[in-house]
Amino acid sequence: MIDEAAADGREEFRPLTRLSPDERRQVITLPPEIGRLTAVRHLVLYGSNLVRLPPEIGAMTSLEEFTPYTSYRLHWFPYELTRCRKLTRSTVSTRALFGNHKIRAPFPRLQPPSGSVADLDLENLDPRRWGATALHRCSVCDRPVRPSELRQVWISLRVATDVLPLLVNACSTKCVAALPHPSDGNA
């Protein structure tokens, strides 16, 4: 579907509508090739079973509207979403993201920066532990990430019309320091 949408220059991409209910339930992340959809202006993931989005979503340079509404398993987004500079409208279920006073969905537990990750295989990661199956580039500066330099942090920022929890995979403490101030004092 991504190949087809990239080839025809589609401005709206609704990948889940062409899948059966059983097929939709099996899709828990989008492939990194989503970044090839540079003409897409509206990405519709309404009612998905997604658990995470790949950082390559940041390459969708024409994205203006993002609709993951009622994607109840999607509790955070990659920081690279902030690279979609034209993104001005979003429909996100903040209750699904942040929960309520009784139920709060957990974010992946971030690993402390240390020498223990020096031998980490960035091409073969456990997404429950690292938030992605692979890490190639810094979320902030887009330079390659070396395992020994990897720094992960959470930040909440306004993206389009919603404040979203974002996972940052930074290549250095300098890139972490360069992050914008969190929205409304939230970090």
ChimeraX attribute file (.defattr): number of C-alpha atoms within 10 A of each C-alpha:
attribute: neighborCount
match mode: 1-to-1
recipient: residues
	/A:1	12
	/A:2	16
	/A:3	12
	/A:4	10
	/A:5	20
	/A:6	19
	/A:7	12
	/A:8	9
	/A:9	13
	/A:10	16
	/A:11	17
	/A:12	16
	/A:13	19
	/A:14	14
	/A:15	17
	/A:16	19
	/A:17	13
	/A:18	10
	/A:19	11
	/A:20	9
	/A:21	11
	/A:22	8
	/A:23	10
	/A:24	17
	/A:25	14
	/A:26	11
	/A:27	15
	/A:28	15
	/A:29	15
	/A:30	17
	/A:31	14
	/A:32	14
	/A:33	14
	/A:34	22
	/A:35	18
	/A:36	18
	/A:37	26
	/A:38	19
	/A:39	19
	/A:40	22
	/A:41	20
	/A:42	21
	/A:43	20
	/A:44	20
	/A:45	19
	/A:46	19
	/A:47	16
	/A:48	24
	/A:49	20
	/A:50	20
	/A:51	19
	/A:52	19
	/A:53	20
	/A:54	23
	/A:55	27
	/A:56	20
	/A:57	26
	/A:58	20
	/A:59	19
	/A:60	25
	/A:61	20
	/A:62	17
	/A:63	26
	/A:64	19
	/A:65	20
	/A:66	21
	/A:67	18
	/A:68	19
	/A:69	18
	/A:70	19
	/A:71	19
	/A:72	20
	/A:73	16
	/A:74	22
	/A:75	24
	/A:76	23
	/A:77	23
	/A:78	23
	/A:79	27
	/A:80	22
	/A:81	25
	/A:82	19
	/A:83	18
	/A:84	19
	/A:85	15
	/A:86	15
	/A:87	21
	/A:88	14
	/A:89	16
	/A:90	19
	/A:91	16
	/A:92	21
	/A:93	18
	/A:94	17
	/A:95	13
	/A:96	19
	/A:97	23
	/A:98	17
	/A:99	15
	/A:100	11
	/A:101	6
	/A:102	5
	/A:103	10
	/A:104	13
	/A:105	14
	/A:106	11
	/A:107	16
	/A:108	16
	/A:109	12
	/A:110	14
	/A:111	14
	/A:112	12
	/A:113	16
	/A:114	12
	/A:115	11
	/A:116	11
	/A:117	16
	/A:118	13
	/A:119	10
	/A:120	14
	/A:121	12
	/A:122	18
	/A:123	11
	/A:124	11
	/A:125	15
	/A:126	12
	/A:127	13
	/A:128	13
	/A:129	13
	/A:130	18
	/A:131	25
	/A:132	22
	/A:133	14
	/A:134	17
	/A:135	23
	/A:136	16
	/A:137	17
	/A:138	22
	/A:139	28
	/A:140	20
	/A:141	14
	/A:142	12
	/A:143	12
	/A:144	13
	/A:145	20
	/A:146	21
	/A:147	20
	/A:148	16
	/A:149	16
	/A:150	23
	/A:151	23
	/A:152	21
	/A:153	16
	/A:154	20
	/A:155	18
	/A:156	22
	/A:157	21
	/A:158	14
	/A:159	22
	/A:160	20
	/A:161	14
	/A:162	16
	/A:163	18
	/A:164	23
	/A:165	25
	/A:166	22
	/A:167	25
	/A:168	24
	/A:169	27
	/A:170	28
	/A:171	25
	/A:172	19
	/A:173	13
	/A:174	12
	/A:175	16
	/A:176	17
	/A:177	10
	/A:178	10
	/A:179	13
	/A:180	10
	/A:181	13
	/A:182	15
	/A:183	15
	/A:184	10
	/A:185	8
	/A:186	12
	/A:187	13
